Amino acid sequence: MPVPSDIEIAREAKMQPISEIGAKIGIPADALLHYGPNKAKISMDFIKSLQDQKDGKLILVTAINPTPAGEGKTTTTVGLGDGLSRIGKKAISCLREPSLGPCFGIKGGAAGGGYAQVVPMEDINLHFTGDFHAITSAHNLLSALIDNHIYWGNELGLDPRRIAWRRALDMNDRALRSIVNSLGGVANGFPREDGFDITVASEVMAIFCLALNMQDLERRLGNIVVGYTRDRVPVTARQMNGDGAMAVLLKDALMPNLVQTIENNPVLIHGGPFANIAHGCNSVLATRTALKLCDYVVTEAGFGADLGAEKFFDIKCRKAGLRPSAAVVVATVRALKMHGSVAKADLQTENVEAVVRGCANLHRHIENVRKFGVPPIVAINKFSTDTDAEIAAVMQAAQDAGTRAILCTHWADGGRGAEELARHVVNVVESAEADYRPLYPDAMPLWDKVKTIATEIYGAADITADNGVRQQFQQLQGDYGHLPVCMAKTQYSFSTDPSLLGAPSGHTVPVRDLRLSAGAEFIVVITGDIMTMPGLPKVPSATHIRINDKGQIEGLF
């Protein structure tokens, strides 16, 4: 009998009305703004009423460095939430919203998989409740205001050569990385160099995900530095009078989205920055709301722990005052084989030696999590081709690293397949308080912050930068040296070379550029060849996506 696909499983799900899902965690029906029968936003008035509630325990789900073999971090996040509910805990999962770029590019959707999914899957992976469209519109409104300001006399004296604000689009489109705008004559403005970033890398997305409330959102939007005068004086969105209108466009989007798992457990999906080019975490507002509603909150951070988890700890937790209780590091035997130098075509064959070699990657992630004072737990996301000997090798590697690995079958078995993981997480969380701490203090100079991440988390020997980038460090240090740094780096390796798998050490991390995100309150550090506007592969997923004769979407996931 053929194994059903993710989308076939999702279509068979027996969804409950979203008001019933909300009632399970104490959200009254009148606090839900419905987007159809199975998804809703939670009103800001209700969220404000929760301020005096005690917080639950926060569990991060992260992973080893991703490979084409797959790791299943989102699937594990959903499975763990379902598993906690099955053992009688009041639990909720918090996820990021998928970007259209990967959905139509190469990665596919981001709503979990198998029997550990969030539904309605097609809605979540496409337009959902329109949050990304609102973020894109708010971003591009500011772009339009900048060029309009220059056209009508440039009262603020913006230097067109020093405009820092690019445009945004939620799609992979390499042709838009670098453009020239305002061509076509006097009526169209002053030509200048420009470019697009994917929406998930927009500073508006970061602000959206870090804002505590509507007032904080508008304050942060106003602090965006859009460019500089000829005298290098920064010009902000507030000076452009754009912050108010941008906030209006984001007013409804800022409310967290409530949906459900296949097992009818609550999930908040809100915000969606990539962890390789942004900070990679769901919204602070959704996470803090969940902590007020449930005893256990399971959230994810994008890609491997060197990216998403580091930013979760150093940016999100630092800025939002969150104190995580544990971190689950997801690994698969298949991915560890690839880190142990096995080609994807050979993954079906047992190779314990390759698993052992690949566990060097897992071991470093475990040690890195400990550097933030948070206990690590390993979840082995099981595939049918895994052998007992290979699984035993991963369990031994986790034991050698001072933690425990739990075999999970949530893809095939839903929450039942994550019950053992759930029980172990509860035991770890309840046996001792985590001692969360960021990797570096606010007062550390920017250069040293970047070097600390490179050496402590990536295993590098040093960082390097040309004279122009070193000058950027010096210029930003004065007014913005207290901010954390947000590393933009390939997700596939601890180094900036995506082909260096495993746990490379002693390499140098080249810093190519710095971008000030004054509204988000961090500095983006561009390393290696990373791009903030991805391109499509030779055969994009979009070429396989269509509506069948039954009116159903095919090829999305």
C-alpha positions in Angstrom: 0.0 0.0 0.0 1.6 3.4 -1.0 2.4 5.8 1.7 0.1 8.9 1.5 1.7 12.2 0.7 1.6 15.1 3.1 -1.1 16.9 1.1 -3.2 13.7 1.0 -2.9 13.4 4.8 -3.8 17.0 5.3 -6.9 16.7 3.1 -8.1 13.8 5.2 -7.8 15.8 8.5 -11.0 16.3 10.4 -10.6 19.9 11.4 -12.6 21.4 14.2 -14.1 24.9 14.1 -11.4 27.4 15.1 -13.6 28.7 17.9 -13.4 25.2 19.5 -9.6 25.2 19.2 -9.5 28.6 20.9 -11.8 27.4 23.7 -9.3 24.6 24.6 -6.8 27.3 25.6 -9.2 29.8 27.1 -9.7 32.1 24.1 -13.4 33.2 24.0 -15.2 33.1 20.7 -15.6 36.9 20.6 -11.7 37.3 20.8 -11.3 35.5 17.5 -11.4 37.3 14.1 -12.3 34.6 11.7 -10.7 34.1 8.3 -13.0 31.3 7.3 -14.0 28.4 9.6 -10.5 27.0 10.3 -8.2 30.0 10.9 -8.5 33.2 12.9 -6.6 36.1 14.4 -6.5 36.7 18.2 -7.7 40.2 19.1 -5.2 42.6 20.6 -7.7 43.5 23.4 -7.7 39.9 24.5 -3.9 39.7 24.4 -3.7 42.8 26.6 -6.0 41.1 29.1 -3.5 38.3 29.6 -0.7 40.5 31.0 -1.0 39.4 34.6 -1.1 35.6 33.8 1.8 33.4 34.8 4.1 32.3 31.9 4.5 28.7 30.9 7.7 27.0 29.9 9.3 27.8 26.6 10.9 25.0 24.6 13.0 25.7 21.5 13.2 23.2 18.6 16.3 23.6 16.5 18.4 21.3 14.3 21.8 20.2 12.9 22.9 22.0 9.7 20.3 21.2 7.0 21.1 18.9 4.1 19.1 17.8 1.0 18.3 14.6 3.0 15.9 16.6 5.3 15.8 17.1 9.1 12.1 17.7 9.9 12.4 20.6 12.4 8.9 22.0 11.9 7.5 18.5 11.8 9.2 17.8 15.2 7.9 21.1 16.6 4.3 20.0 15.7 4.8 16.4 16.8 6.2 17.5 20.2 3.3 19.9 20.7 0.9 17.0 20.0 2.9 14.7 22.2 2.8 17.0 25.1 -1.0 17.2 24.7 -1.3 13.4 24.6 0.5 13.1 28.0 -1.9 15.6 29.5 0.0 18.9 29.3 -1.6 22.1 28.2 0.6 22.9 25.2 0.8 25.0 22.1 3.2 25.2 19.2 4.4 28.5 17.7 5.7 28.5 14.1 6.7 30.9 11.4 4.6 31.6 8.3 5.9 30.1 5.1 7.3 32.4 2.4 6.0 32.1 -1.2 9.6 32.1 -2.4 10.5 28.6 -1.2 7.0 27.3 -1.8 7.4 28.0 -5.5 11.2 27.5 -5.5 12.8 24.4 -4.1 12.1 23.9 -0.4 8.4 23.5 -0.4 6.0 24.5 2.3 6.5 24.9 6.0 3.5 23.4 7.8 5.1 20.2 9.0 4.7 16.8 7.4 3.1 13.4 7.6 0.8 13.1 10.6 2.6 16.0 12.4 1.1 18.8 10.3 -0.7 22.1 10.7 -3.9 22.6 8.8 -5.4 24.0 6.6 -2.1 23.3 4.9 -2.8 24.8 1.5 -4.0 28.1 3.0 -1.0 28.3 5.4 1.5 27.8 2.6 -0.1 30.3 0.2 -1.7 33.6 1.1 -2.9 32.5 4.6 -4.3 35.6 6.4 -2.4 38.1 4.2 0.3 39.0 6.7 3.2 38.8 4.2 1.3 40.9 1.7 0.8 43.5 4.4 4.5 43.5 5.3 5.5 43.7 1.6 3.1 46.6 1.1 4.3 48.5 4.2 7.9 48.0 3.1 7.3 49.2 -0.5 5.2 52.2 0.7 8.4 53.5 2.4 10.3 52.8 -0.8 7.8 54.9 -2.8 7.9 57.7 -0.2 11.7 57.9 -0.5 11.8 58.4 -4.3 8.7 60.7 -4.1 10.5 62.8 -1.5 13.6 63.2 -3.8 11.3 64.0 -6.8 9.6 66.8 -5.0 12.7 68.7 -3.9 14.5 66.4 -1.4 13.9 68.7 1.6 15.8 66.3 3.9 18.9 66.3 1.6 19.0 62.5 1.0 22.0 61.5 -1.0 20.6 59.2 -3.8 23.9 57.4 -3.7 23.4 56.6 0.0 19.8 55.2 0.0 20.0 52.2 2.3 16.3 51.1 1.9 15.8 48.5 -0.9 12.5 47.2 -2.2 10.9 43.9 -1.2 9.0 41.0 -2.9 7.9 37.7 -1.4 9.3 35.7 -4.3 12.7 34.3 -5.4 13.8 36.6 -8.3 17.5 37.0 -8.9 16.9 39.5 -11.7 15.8 42.0 -9.1 18.8 41.8 -6.8 20.3 44.9 -8.5 18.3 47.3 -10.6 18.2 51.0 -11.7 14.9 52.7 -11.1 13.2 55.9 -12.2 14.2 55.5 -15.9 12.1 57.1 -18.7 12.5 60.9 -18.3 11.9 63.8 -16.0 8.4 62.8 -15.1 9.6 59.5 -13.6 12.0 60.9 -11.1 15.8 60.7 -10.6 17.4 57.5 -11.8 19.4 55.7 -9.1 20.7 52.2 -8.3 18.3 50.1 -6.2 17.4 46.4 -5.6 15.0 44.0 -4.0 15.3 41.7 -1.0 12.8 38.9 -0.4 10.1 40.0 2.1 11.3 37.6 4.8 14.6 39.5 4.8 12.9 42.9 5.1 13.5 45.0 8.2 9.8 45.4 8.4 9.5 41.7 8.8 12.0 41.8 11.6 10.2 44.7 13.3 6.9 42.9 12.9 8.4 39.8 14.6 10.1 41.7 17.5 7.4 44.4 18.3 5.7 44.0 21.6 2.5 45.8 20.7 1.1 48.4 18.2 2.9 51.3 19.9 6.2 49.5 19.8 5.7 48.6 16.2 5.1 52.2 15.2 8.1 53.4 17.2 10.4 50.8 15.6 9.1 51.7 12.1 9.9 55.3 12.7 13.4 54.4 13.7 14.2 52.8 10.3 17.2 54.5 8.7 16.3 54.9 5.0 19.6 56.6 3.9 22.0 59.3 4.6 22.7 62.9 3.5 25.9 63.9 1.8 27.3 64.7 5.2 26.4 61.1 6.3 23.6 62.2 8.6 21.0 59.4 8.9 17.4 60.0 7.7 14.6 58.0 9.3 11.2 56.8 8.2 9.8 59.1 10.9 11.3 62.1 9.2 9.7 60.8 5.9 6.3 60.7 7.8 6.0 57.1 6.7 5.8 55.4 10.1 2.1 56.0 10.7 0.9 54.8 7.3 3.1 51.7 7.5 1.7 50.9 10.9 -1.8 51.2 9.5 -1.0 48.7 6.9 0.2 46.3 9.6 -2.6 46.8 12.1 -4.5 43.6 11.4 -1.5 41.6 10.5 0.1 42.2 13.9 -2.6 40.0 15.5 -1.3 36.3 15.8 -2.9 33.6 13.7 -4.6 30.6 15.4 -4.8 27.3 13.5 -4.7 23.6 14.5 -2.7 20.4 14.1 -4.1 17.3 12.4 -4.8 16.1 16.0 -6.8 19.4 16.7 -4.3 21.0 19.0 -3.7 24.8 18.9 -0.9 26.3 16.9 0.0 30.0 16.6 1.7 30.8 13.2 2.9 34.4 12.9 5.8 36.1 11.1 8.4 34.3 9.1 11.9 35.6 8.7 14.6 33.3 7.3 17.4 32.4 9.7 20.2 32.5 7.1 19.5 36.2 6.1 17.4 37.4 9.0 16.7 36.4 12.7 14.6 33.4 11.8 12.0 33.3 14.6 8.2 33.6 14.8 6.8 36.8 16.4 7.5 37.8 20.0 3.8 38.7 20.3 2.7 35.1 19.3 5.3 33.5 21.7 4.4 35.7 24.6 0.7 35.2 24.0 1.2 31.5 24.0 3.2 31.6 27.2 0.2 33.2 28.9 -2.2 30.7 27.6 -0.4 27.3 28.1 1.9 25.5 30.4 4.3 24.4 27.6 5.1 26.4 24.5 7.1 24.8 21.7 8.6 27.1 19.2 11.1 26.7 16.3 14.0 28.7 14.9 15.1 28.4 11.3 17.8 26.2 9.9 20.6 24.8 12.1 21.3 25.9 15.7 24.3 27.9 14.4 21.8 30.3 12.8 18.3 30.2 14.1 19.0 29.1 17.7 21.9 31.6 18.1 19.6 34.4 16.9 16.7 33.1 19.1 18.9 33.3 22.1 20.9 36.4 21.3 18.2 38.5 19.6 14.7 37.4 20.4 15.2 36.2 24.0 17.4 39.2 24.8 15.0 41.7 23.4 11.8 40.2 24.6 12.9 39.0 28.0 12.2 35.4 27.3 13.8 32.6 29.3 13.8 29.3 27.5 13.8 26.1 29.5 15.2 23.6 27.0 16.3 23.1 23.4 15.5 20.1 21.2 18.1 19.5 18.5 16.6 17.6 15.6 18.7 15.2 13.6 18.2 12.4 11.1 20.4 9.4 10.4 20.2 10.4 6.7 21.4 14.0 7.3 24.2 12.8 9.6 25.4 10.4 6.9 25.6 13.3 4.5 27.7 15.2 7.1 29.8 12.1 7.2 30.5 12.4 3.4 27.9 10.1 2.0 26.3 11.1 -1.3 22.5 11.5 -1.4 22.1 8.6 -3.8 23.8 6.3 -1.3 21.8 7.1 1.8 19.7 4.0 1.5 22.7 1.8 2.4 23.6 1.2 6.0 26.8 3.1 6.9 27.4 3.4 10.6 30.9 4.8 10.2 29.5 7.7 8.2 26.9 8.3 10.9 29.6 8.5 13.5 31.6 10.9 11.4 28.5 13.1 10.8 27.8 13.2 14.5 30.6 15.7 14.8 28.0 18.2 13.5 25.5 17.2 16.1 28.0 17.3 18.9 29.0 20.9 18.1 25.3 22.0 18.1 24.8 20.3 21.4 27.8 22.1 22.9 26.7 25.4 21.4 23.2 25.2 23.0 24.9 24.7 26.3 26.8 28.0 25.9 23.5 29.8 26.3 22.8 28.0 29.6 20.0 25.9 28.2 19.9 22.1 28.4 20.0 20.3 25.0 17.9 17.2 24.1 18.4 15.3 20.8 15.3 14.2 18.8 16.1 11.5 16.1 13.4 12.0 13.4 13.1 8.5 12.1 13.0 7.4 8.5 12.0 4.0 7.3 15.5 3.3 5.9 17.3 3.9 9.3 18.9 0.7 10.7 19.1 -0.2 14.4 22.9 0.1 14.3 22.7 3.6 12.8 20.2 4.8 15.4 22.3 3.3 18.2 25.3 5.3 16.9 23.4 8.5 17.2 22.1 7.7 20.7 25.7 6.8 21.7 27.0 10.1 20.3 24.3 12.1 22.2 25.3 10.2 25.4 28.9 10.9 24.8 28.0 14.6 24.5 26.2 14.5 27.9 22.6 14.4 26.8 20.0 11.9 25.6 18.7 11.2 22.1 15.0 10.1 21.8 13.8 8.2 18.7 10.7 9.9 17.3 8.1 8.6 14.8 5.8 11.6 14.7 5.8 11.8 10.9 4.2 8.3 10.7 2.4 8.2 14.1 1.6 11.8 15.0 1.7 12.8 18.6 1.9 9.2 19.7 5.3 9.0 18.0 6.6 11.9 20.1 5.2 10.9 23.5 8.6 9.7 24.7 10.2 12.9 23.6 7.5 14.9 25.4 8.0 13.0 28.7 11.7 13.5 28.5 11.3 17.3 27.8 9.0 17.6 30.8 11.4 15.7 33.0 14.3 18.0 32.0 12.3 21.2 32.3 10.8 20.3 35.7 14.0 18.8 37.2 16.1 22.0 37.1 15.8 25.6 36.1 17.7 26.6 32.9 20.2 29.4 33.4 19.7 31.2 30.1 22.2 33.8 29.1 23.1 35.5 25.8 26.5 34.7 24.2 27.8 38.2 24.5 27.0 41.4 26.5 25.4 44.5 25.0 28.5 46.5 25.8 30.9 44.3 23.7 32.1 46.2 20.5 30.4 45.1 17.3 33.6 43.6 15.8 34.1 41.5 18.9 30.4 40.3 18.9 30.8 39.0 15.3 34.1 37.4 16.2 32.6 35.8 19.3 29.9 34.2 17.2 32.3 33.1 14.6 34.8 31.5 17.0 32.4 30.2 19.7 29.5 29.0 17.5 31.0 28.4 14.0 34.4 27.0 15.2 36.3 29.6 13.2 39.7 30.9 14.0 39.0 34.5 13.1 36.9 37.0 11.0 38.2 39.2 8.3 36.9 42.3 6.4 38.3 44.8 3.9 38.9 48.4 4.8 35.5 49.6 3.6 33.7 47.1 5.9 36.0 47.9 8.8 35.0 51.6 8.4 31.4 50.5 8.6 32.1 48.8 11.9 33.7 52.0 13.2 30.9 54.3 12.0 28.1 52.1 13.5 29.9 51.5 16.8 29.3 55.0 18.1 25.4 55.1 18.0 24.6 51.5 17.5 27.4 49.5 19.2 25.1 48.3 21.9 22.9 46.4 19.4 23.1 42.6 18.9 24.3 41.3 15.5 22.3 39.2 13.1 24.6 37.0 11.0 23.7 36.3 7.4 25.5 33.1 6.5 24.9 29.9 4.5 22.8 27.5 6.4 24.6 24.4 5.1 27.9 24.7 7.0 29.4 26.1 10.1 31.7 28.0 7.7 30.7 30.3 4.8 31.5 27.6 2.3 28.3 25.5 1.9 30.3 22.5 0.7 32.2 22.1 4.0 29.9 19.8 5.9 30.4 18.1 9.3 32.1 20.3 11.9 34.9 22.4 10.1 37.2 24.3 12.4 40.0 26.9 12.1 38.4 28.6 9.1 38.1 32.4 8.6 34.7 34.1 8.3 34.8 36.9 5.7 32.4 39.8 6.5 31.3 41.4 3.2 28.9 44.1 4.4 27.0 45.5 7.3 23.4 46.7 7.2 21.9 48.8 10.0 18.4 47.7 11.1 17.8 50.5 13.5 14.1 49.7 13.8 14.6 46.0 14.4 17.5 47.0 16.7 20.2 44.8 15.4 23.0 45.0 12.8 22.9 42.5 9.9 26.3 41.1 9.1 26.6 39.8 5.5 29.2 37.0 5.2 30.5 35.0 2.3 28.4 34.8 -0.8 25.0 34.8 1.0 22.2 36.6 -1.0 19.2 38.5 0.5 17.2 37.8 -2.6 17.3 34.1 -3.5 17.0 32.8 -7.1 15.0 30.0 -8.5 16.5 26.6 -9.3 16.7 25.2 -12.8 13.4 23.4 -12.3 11.3 25.4 -9.8 8.6 23.8 -7.7 6.2 26.3 -9.4 6.4 24.3 -12.6 4.7 21.3 -10.9 2.0 23.2 -9.0 -1.5 23.3 -10.5 -5.2 22.8 -9.8 -6.6 19.4 -10.7 -10.0 18.5 -12.1 -11.4 18.3 -8.6 -10.3 21.9 -7.9 -7.6 20.7 -5.5 -4.0 22.1 -5.5 -1.4 19.6 -6.6 2.4 19.8 -6.3 2.5 22.3 -3.4 4.0 19.9 -0.8 
